[in-house]
């Protein structure tokens, strides 16, 4: 119930609504974001963390349109956290944890290491959801990606605990 209350703020935004038409891991970006945000919400509540900032950061972690990065395909994985952050700043008020969540969710592909426990939660949730989506929609990448993500999850989990 409370997740839906947090989500309402975002889905009212016209640019954010466009994420439902953006392809991402074989599904829509809004579906991906919601999977990551819902998992992050559940994990952060379980561990008694700042679940509101965690959920909000997760809802903004991939807040970009494909055409904003079309000319940067080679660096897309490294560049999109900055673009998501720019969009988040433009359309929403964000706090330091939310900023860190957005900018660090691609660690270790990017060099921005998560600073908060809440950032680690989203980082891990994003990787779990990505493996699920690649496995479900883009099977040819699943094996290698699953190994990489599993190693990263354990790496982050030991830092988190």
N, C-alpha and C positions, 0 to 999 in steps of 0.2 A: 504494500500500500504506500509506504513512504517513498519507495523507489519511484513510483509513478508521479508523486508530488515533485520530486527533484527533476525528473525528466520533463515535466510540463514546461518549465522555464525555457528549455531548449527547442522543443518541437514547435513553439510559437514563432520562432525566428525563421523568416523566409529563406535565407541562405542555408540554414541548417536543414530545412525540409528537403532541399535539393539533394542531400546526401542519399536519399532513398532511390535516386536514379543513377547513382555512381557505382560502377562495378568495383568490387574489392574482394579478392580471394575467391572469386567465383560466385559471390553473393552481392548484396548491396552494402555500401559502406554503413548505412544506418543500422542494418542488421548486425554487422560486425561490431559496431560501437555499442549497441545494446547488449550483445552477448558479453563483451568485455566489462561494460559498466555494471551489469547485473551481477556477474561473478565477483567483481571488485567490491560491490556493495555488500554482498553476502560474506565475503572473507573479512572485510574490514569491520563489519558489525560483530562477527564471531570473535575477532581478536580485540574488540573494544577500542578500535582506532577511530580517527576522525572520518567516519563513513560518508559524511556529506561532502567534504572536500575530495575524498577518494572517488566518489561516484561522479561528482561534477568534473573532476579532472579526466576521468575515464570517458565521460560523454564528450569531451573536447579533444581527446588525444589524436584523433584522425579527422579533425574538422577542416577539411580542404576539399576542393573540387578538382577532378582530374585535369581539367584544362588549365588550372593554375600551375601545374607542374609538367605539362605535356612536353615542353622543350628540355626537360631535365631528367629524362628517363633513366640515364645511367646513375644519377645520384638521388633518385626518388626516395630510397629508403633513408638516406642521410639528411635530405633536405625537408621532407614533409613535416617533421616535428616543429621546425621553425615556422613553416607556413601555417600549421594548425594553431600555433601560439599567436601569430599575427592576427589570424581570424578571431581567435578567442578574445584577444585584447580589444579588437574592433567592435565586437558584438555583445560581450558579457563582461561583468566585473569578476576578476579572478584574484585569488590570494596566492601567497608564496608556494604553498603545497601544490595547488592546482597548476601553477606555472611549472614547477619541477616535474610533476606527473607528465604534463604534455611534452616537455623538452627532453625528458629522460626515458620515455617509454620504449625507445629503440635501442637502448643499451644492451649489448656491447657493440652493435653495428655502428652506433655513434659513440663518441667518447664521453658523452654526458651521463655520468653515473648517477643513479637515483640517490637523493639526499635524505629522503624521509621514508619511514616504513610504508606509508600510504603510496609512495611512488613505486616501491618494490612490489606492492600488491598489484598495481595496474600493469607493471612490467611483466610480471609472471602471468597474470590473467590474459594479457594480450598474446603472449606466446602460446598458452594453452588453447585459446580460441583459434588462433591462426593455424595450429596443427590440426585442429578439428575441421576447420574450413578447407584447408588444403587437402586433407584426407577425404572429405566428403565431395568436394567440387573439382579438385585438381590432383587426382591420385598420383600422377607421375612424379610429383615432388615429395610425397609424404615420407618415405623412408629416411632420406637424408635430413629433411627438415625436422622430423620427429627426434632424431638423435641429437641434433644441434640444440633444439628447444629443450629437450629433457636435461641436457647438460647445463644449459643456462638456468633452467628452473632450479635445479639443485644448487647451483652456484649462488643464485639470489636467495634461495630459501635459507641457506646457512647464514647469510648476512642478515637476513630478516629476523631470524629467531635469536 
